[in-house]
Amino acid sequence: MNRLYLLRHAKSSWSDPTLTDFDRPLNKRGDRASALIARHIRKAGIAPELVLCSPAKRALQTLDALRPVWNDRTNIEIVDECYDATTEVIRSHLRAHAGKVTSIMLIGHNPEIQDLSLKLSNNYDDSQYRGAQRKFPTGGLAQLSAPRDVWENMRYGGFTFHEFVQPRELERIE
């Protein structure tokens, strides 16, 4: 089964009004959330073959917190189009790589991360799906899977939604 991990960047800072949206860094809460997500990824054994990441500062800082968890076999690509892109543009980038790998993590932004997770999934009655539907907070991580034919086309409605993790839930476990 092929796996897709959709991660919304951790919480960013709005304290410096001179920064552009693109240049906003993580705030302290975002740093903590990134560390919690990294621990979850390590414990769950999540090791995607490919990570596609937005070039926005907050997404890159989220990625930096995760890098130590993965081995050298995880390829990382910074994709300019993953910032301020439509769901369809992001989906086309995923489709371009799907025939080459069996697992991808995308680190990006809302509303596209949330929209993509919901459009790809087929289990609308599942509590994990409904959680992502209600709110996909910063640091939220969705895990979906699909058979090869669905995977290679990134076909809407063909994926199974497996897990939705939020940093605040991980804080309760710690």
N, C-alpha and C positions, 0 to 999 in steps of 0.2 A: 504494500500500500504506500502510496506517495503522500508526503506530509507538507503542509503549508502552515507556516507560523506567521501571524500578522501581529506586529507589535507597534503600538502607538508610542512615540517618544515619551520620556518621562516629563514631569512638570517643569515648565520653564519660568524664568524670571521676567517680570515686567517692571523691575525697579529702575531701569535706565531708559527713560523715554527717548533718548537720542538714538538708540539702536533700532535697526530695521527688524522686522519680523524674522527674517532669515538669520540674523546675527544674535538672537536672544539665546543666552546660555541656560543651563539647568539651574534651578534654585536649590536650596538645601533639601526641600522635600523631594525634588527630582533626583538628587544624588542618592538619598535614602531609598527611594523607589527603585532606582537602577540596581542598587546593590541587592535588594530583595528579589528582584526579577532574575538577576544573575545567579543567586543562590538557588532559586526555584529551577532554573534551567539546568544547573549542575545536578541537583538532586533528581530531576526527572530524566536526565540523560539526553536532553535535547541537543543534538549536534547537527545542525543543517549542513548540507554540502555547500550551499551557497547562501550568502546574506546580501540582499540588496538594500541599500540605505540611502535615504535622502541626504543631500549635502548640507542641510540646515544645521547650524551649530548644536542645537538641542538634540537632534537625531544622532549626530556624530558623537556627542558626549554620552548618549545612551549606549551606543555601540561600543564605545571605549570601556564602559563598565562590564560589557559582556565578553569582550575579546579574551580575557584570561581563562574563561570557562572552556573555550573550544580548542581543539588540537589544530595542528598545521594543515589538516585536510579541509578545513572550512575556508572556502574562497569568499572574499569580501569585495563587493563592487559598490562604489559610490555612484549613484545614478541621478544626474541632474534633474531628469524629468520626474523624479519621485517627490520633488518639492513643488507644491502648487499645481499639481496635475489632476486630471480627471480620473475617475475610477477606470475608465476604458483605456487610458494611456498606461496606467499602472498594470492593468490586466494584460496589455500587449507585451509589456516588458517581462512579466511572469511567463507568458506563453512562449516567448522567444528562448527562454532558458529551460522550460519544462521538459523538453525532449532530451536534455543533456544530463539532468540530475533528478534525484528522487525526493529531495527535500530542499525547501527554500524558506528562508525567513525574510520578511520585508519589514523594515523599520521606517515608519512614515508618520503621516499626519491624518487627523480627522478633518473632514467627514469621510475621506476616501477609505481609510482602514476599516472603519465600521461598515460602510456601504459594501465594500468588497466582501467582508466576512459574511454578511447577511445575504448578498446576492449569490455567492458561490454555494452556500449551504442549502441542504434539502430537508433538514430536520427542524421544522418550525415550531414543533411542540416541545422540544427539548429545553430543559431549564437553563442549560449553558447558553443556548442560542438566545433565549429570551433575556438573559442577563446582558448579553452584548447588544441586544436590540434596545433595551431600556437606556443604557449608558455605556459608552466605551471610553473610560477615563484615561488620562495620561498614564502611561506605564501598563495599560491593559494588554494582555496577550491572549490571542485566540489561536487554537490549534484545530486544523481541519485535515481531512484525508480524502483521497480520491483514487479510484482505479486508473490505470494507465491511460485509457482512451479519454476519460474526463480530464485527467491531469494535463495531458498534452495540449488540449484545447482550452483549458481553464474554463470549462463549460459551467455556466450559471446553473444552479440547482443540482449539480451532480456531486458536490462534496458533502461529507458528513462532518458536522460540527462536534468536536470531541471535548474541548475544554476551553473555559474562559477564566483567566486568572487576573485578579486586580491586586495592585500593591497593598491596599488597605486590608484585604483578606489575608495576605501573607504576613502582615504585621501582627495580626491576631494569633497566628500560628507560632511566630517567633517567641 
